[in-house]
Amino acid sequence: AVLGLGNMGAGMARRLLKAGYEVTVYNRTRERAEPLAADGATIATSPKQAAGQADMVIAMLADDHASRAAWTGGAGALSAAKPGTVLMDSSTLSVDWVRELAAAAAAHGCPFIEAPVTGSKPQAEAGELLFLAGGEAQDIDPVRPILATMSRAIVHLGPIGSGATMKLVNNFLCGVQAAALAEALAVIENSGLNRDAAFDILANGAPGSPLIKGVGKRMTARDYRVNFALHLMLKDMTYAVAEGARNGVTLTMAETAREKFQAAVSAGLGDKDFAAVAELNRQQ
């Protein structure tokens, strides 16, 4: 069963279907599930119904609130999952909620894996995600063939909470890079430099990470079709700042970038790709 059919969950479910697995899908808005029915998926009307006959339940949801709603309560997946069913949440979540969810799964007699991913919509569709897994090896190893259909690699980082922590570190660094690049491009554009030549220097020089190259192209083209929504980056930066504080670290760079993304959401850019943070400087 796959719970959540946004840009990531839909791609993951489709990879499982192509690999020959029987897949039941659930999404809060049914119209997102309809295309997968054409590919052979069964559509459930609730997380509970989706989980009832599944051997493994995978969630890919927006945040702690959506994850909690899908797993818990009378219509939640936990209420119907059979003992022994492998439960996995691949959403980007707070560490506290991941640990609470793992405890709830254990109380139901179900192995739990946290496995957030790196990559976005193209990687989900191509089966090239990287799973950042936390949990017991004895729970992860039996489902590696399933994860392999959706990924280029599975990295077991340690106990529950390890995957969530690593994902927040990954995403806050991506957010900081994107916010900095937005300002750099604004200087280039406002100064009269040849933007294409200047960006080529950045992309192929020392700053040229894969993120700078990919997000920078979307910024220069002003192409904000969603690979990763800006409002989700704001959520991830918020979780990361809180996790840093919990570990005694003030994430000054992350907080500054978070404020940039908050301003972008306030400016109506939240449902666009997070590359749209570049428009803040263009509007000044």
N, C-alpha and C positions, 0 to 999 in steps of 0.2 A: 504494500500500500504506500502511496505517496500523498502526503498532505501538503498542499500549497503548490499552486501552478503558475507562479509568476515567471519572470524571465529565466530563473534558474531551475525551479522545480519542474516546469514543463519540459525543459531540455533533458533533465535527468530521467523523468518518466519515459520520455520517448526513447532514450538510449536503452532502458530496461526492456521496453517492448520490442525493440529491434533485436535485442539479444535473446528473445524468446521467452521471457518471464511473463507470467500472468500478473497483471498489474491492475489494482483498483486505485482510483484517484479521487481526491476530494479537494474542492476549492470553495471558498466562501461564496464566490459568484460563479454560478454553474457554467456560464458561457465560456469561461476560460477552460473548462474541462471538455467541452464538446469536440474540439479538434482531436483530442486524444482518443475519444471514443471511436472516431473514424480509423484510428491506428490500432484499435483492438482493446483499448482499456475499458474497464467497467467503471461507471461513475457512481460514487456513493453520495448519499444525501447528508452525511455527517461524518466526522472523524471516527465516531463509534462504529458506524456501519462499515467504514473502510477497514478498520482494524480487526473486525470480528473474525474473519477467516484467514488473515494474513500470517505468514511465517516471519515476516519482517515489516516493520513500519518505519518509513523515512519521512521526516518533516523538513521542509524548506520554507521558512516563514519570515515575516518582516522583522519581528522584534520579540521581546519577552512577553508582551501582552498577547500577541497572536499565538505564540508558542503555548503559553499557559492555557489559552482558550481551546486550542486544538487537542491538548493532551488531557486536561483535567475537567472535572464537572460531569454532569449526567450524560452529555453528548460527546465527551472526550474520548480519545482513543484508549486511554488507560482503563476505562470502564469496561471495555470489551476485549482487550488483548488477552489471549490465552497465556497461562504461565509458560515460560520458555520462549515466547515470541521475542525476537530481537528488536529493540527499539533504538532508533538512531535519529538524532536531531542535527541537521546540517546548517541550521540557521546561525546567523551571527548574533550571539546572545551575551548577556552579562554572566560572569563566572558564578555569581551567587545563584542565579536561576538555574544554570546548568547543574549545579550540585544539588539543588532542591529537587529538580526533575529526576536526577539519577536515584536519589533516595526514594522518590515516589515509585519509580519503576521497580526498584528492588523490593519494595513492599508488596508489589503485585507479582513477584516471582519472575520478573522479566530482565534479562541482561540489557544494559544500556550502554550505548556508545555515543559520545559527542564527536561530530566530525564536520566542523565547518570547512569551507573550501576557499581556495584562492582561484581566481579566474572569474569571468563574468559570462554574459549570454553566449558569445561565440564558443567559449570553452565548454560550457554546459551542453551545447548542441553537438559539439564534435567529440564529446567524451574525453576531454583533456583537462578536467579539473584536477586539483591537488587536494586530497583530503588530509586535514590536520586532525588526527584522531587522538582522543583521550579516552581512557578506560582500561579494562583488563585485556591483556593479550589473548586470553582464552575466549573472550567474547568477540574480539576483532578478527582473529585469524580465520574462523569458519566462514565469515561473510566477505573475505577479500575478493573472491571471484565476482561477487555481486558489485562490489565497489569498483572493481577493475573495468566493468563495462562502462562506467561513467567517468573514468579518471585516467591520468597518465601516471599517477603514483599515489600511494597511501603512506603517510608518515605517522608512525605511532610516537607521540610526544611524551606520554606518561599517563598519570592517573587522571580521573575526571577533573576538568577545569583547565588542563594543559592546552587542549585544543582551542578553547575559548580565549584563553590568555594570548596565545600566539596569534590568533586571528585578529584580535583587537590591536596588538602591536603592529601587525602587517597593515591593517587598514588605516590606523592613525598616521603611519609613515606615508602611505599613499595619499592621504588627505593633505598632509603638510606639503608634499611635493606638488600636488595639483594646485593648492592655494598659492604657493610660491611661483609656480609657472605662470599662473594667471597674471600676477603682478609683473613678472618679467616681460611677458608679451605686451602688456600695457605700455611699459617703458619703450619697448621696441617700436610699437605702433605710433605712440605719441611723439617720438623723437624723429620720425621720418626715415628710420633705417629701412632697408629692404627687408620686409618681414620674412619672406621665404628663405632668403640667404641667411638671415640671422637665426631662424629656427633650425635650419640645417646644421649650423655650427653647434647649437645647443644639443640637438638630437644625436649628433654623431661625435660629440666631444665628451669631456669628462662628466657633464651632467646627464648624459643621454641614457637614462634607464629605460626599460621597456615601457614604464608608465609615461615618462616624459614623451617618448615617441608616439605612443598611441593616443593619449589624452591630448597632447599638443596638436596633433593632426585634427582632432575634432574641434579644438578651440579655434584654430586658424580657419577652418572651413565653416565654423559656426554650425556644426552638425551635432545636434543634441538629442538625436534619437537614443533611446535609453538602452545602454548596456548595464549601467549601474546607476540607480536613481539618486539624485542629489540629496533628497530627504533621508535616504538610507545612510549615506555617508555622514550626514549630521548626526544620526542616531548612533552610528558606530564611534564617531569621535567623542560623543557624550559618554558612552559606555567606557571608552578607553581612558578618558580623563578620570572617571570615577575609579576605575581599576588601578590606575597609577596611584591615586591618592590612597587607596586601600593598602597598597604596597609601600607607602611612604615616599612616593615619587611625585613631584609636581611636574606635570607634562606641559610646560610653558608653551612650547611650539604647537602642541596639539590643541591647547586651549585657544591660542590665537587663530589657528586655522578653523577651529570649531566656530568661532565668532564669525568668520568669513562665510562659512556655510549657512549659519543661522541667518545672516543678512541676506544671503541668496534665496533662502526659503521665504523670508519676509517679502522679498521682491517678486515673488511669484514664480520662482525657478525650481521649486522643489520636485516637481514631477518630470523634470528634464534630466538628461544625463549629468553626472556631477561635473563634467567638463564645462557646464554652463556657468560655473563660478567665475569664469573669465568675463562674463557680461557685467559683473559688478563694476569693474574698473572702466569698462567701456561706457557705462552709464554716468560716470562721475564727470 
